[in-house]
Amino acid sequence: MENGDVEFYEGHVLDFGGPKGTVFGIIDLDRNTTKSRTENGYFASDLSLSYRRYDRQFFIDTLDDWKWFGPEGKQPSWYTGKNWS
């Protein structure tokens, strides 16, 4: 962060969600954790604990919903760009 504070998140996904990718964490009902991420140009997503168990289709659906921002023609073969809902 610009003020020198440190924040910890689950991970960073390149090429999905926005030009700088998505920085994701776990839902924290006690505080807004997306502000610093979006202010620094990242797409922010807070995910439920169910994402700690791998389910291929669930992850594909999530990445499709976040949209591809990587190089044209380099998106994964499974990518459809389909919205979650």
N, C-alpha and C positions, 0 to 999 in steps of 0.2 A: 504494500500500500504506500501511497505517496507520503503519508505522515510517519512512516517507519513502523507502524503497527504490523504485527504478523497475524495472519489468519490461516487456518488449516482447513482443507477441503478433501473430499474423497479422491478427486481426480480431475484431469483435464483431457477432453476429447478434441483432438484436432479435426478440422474440416467439417464439423457439424455444428449447427446452431448459429453461427456467425463467422465472419472472416477470421477472427482470432480463436474460434472454437468455443466450446462450452466448458465452464468450470462448474462442477457439480458437487453437492454436499448432501447431507441427510437433513430431512425436514426438522426444523427447530421451531416449535410453536412459541417459544419464549422470546425470540428476536428475529428481526429482519436481516437475513444474511446475504441477500441478493444485491443490495445497494452498492457495495464496494466493487463487486464483480462487474456489474453493468457500467459503473462509472469508469472502469478501466478497460472498457471495450469488449468484454466477454459476454457471451450469452450465459445466463445463470439459471440453473435448475436445481431444485432441492427435491431429492428422490426419497421414496419410502424405503424402509428396511428390506422390502421384498427384492430390491435390486441386488442385494448381497448374495442372492442365490441365482445362479445362471440359468436363464431360460432363453434360448436362442431367439425364438419368435418375439418374445417380450422386448428384448434388446433391439432387434431389427425394427419393430414397430416404433420404439422410442426414437431411434436414430432417424427413421423416415419422418417422424413428426418434427424433429429438430431441423431437418432439411440439410442438404449437402451444400457446402460453401467452398469445397476444394477445387482443384483444377478441373475444368470441363473435360469429360471423357475419362476421368480417373476414379469416378465413384465406384463403390463395390458392386459386384454383379447382382446382389440381392436388393440394391437400393431401388425404391419405386417412387419416393417423394410423397407417398400417401399420408394424408393427415390422420392423426390418432382417432378422431371421431368421425 
